[in-house]
């Protein structure tokens, strides 16, 4: 059974099949044993940018070695998204490619990195990690002697484009597979930030119990496992927190599919968002996100690390502008395309946390 036959057998009519892909910018011969989206997934996984995510923190910059990185977050997003995608009959291989791509463009030092680059690059168009993810896979990564980039399918690239500016890209509605990744990004982000914050002692369990969604998850954990304490309690509550959100997304999607009956991927794209949380859960997720913002992201330890990171990155950006020879030898061809200010920003954005620290110590301390 080839992949077209397998997809016809397993996928729902509103899922995107490989034979419906519009192909790639540079034409390639098909492979009988790997679908186009499998090949996209593999190219992303084997890219340098993907490996660098292992040393890029998400929020809890250098607080401990427990916190999640961009890579672990990405793997968690894909894992949850595949579960939802399979339950809805979507194309799991497309989901994987979209999921592995979605955070590829993040700079070092967590959200601090993006904020500083947005500020420093304001006069040359600003910076967006979603847009830089496209720059990486279209221009900076290399897999061919004849052209730049990974030559991903149009569908995977468009899935990332819909993330760049949701206000301006409403005319390009995301496929259900892209909607699934978006929903799971939010699920894992909120849940695992709460988990990391508990583990690192930035908040305590009783404080989070004041948040209705977390309290609901704790109640489910107590009902299922009895009176737990410590690490086991935290683990089971986090598990239930994910389960509540995943179940809600599945139920909401199935209700909307039954309501609108999309018969093709194009019909599904024309509907209101299908793979998303219910209005009730969205309100409770907002409460959790507000708590995390007020009590975790503004925690003195996090603020201290963010301020230190901001100062470090500003000094690096300004220092590279004054001493372009430090960059020119490593990415000379970028200067011709983007000029010095954007090249410096992109160069910093490719760095891991460790390499960023070494460069700072070597040249700008």
Order of alpha helices (4+ residues) and beta strands (2+ residues): alpha-alpha-alpha-alpha-alpha-alpha-alpha-alpha-alpha-alpha-alpha-alpha-alpha-alpha-alpha-alpha-alpha-alpha
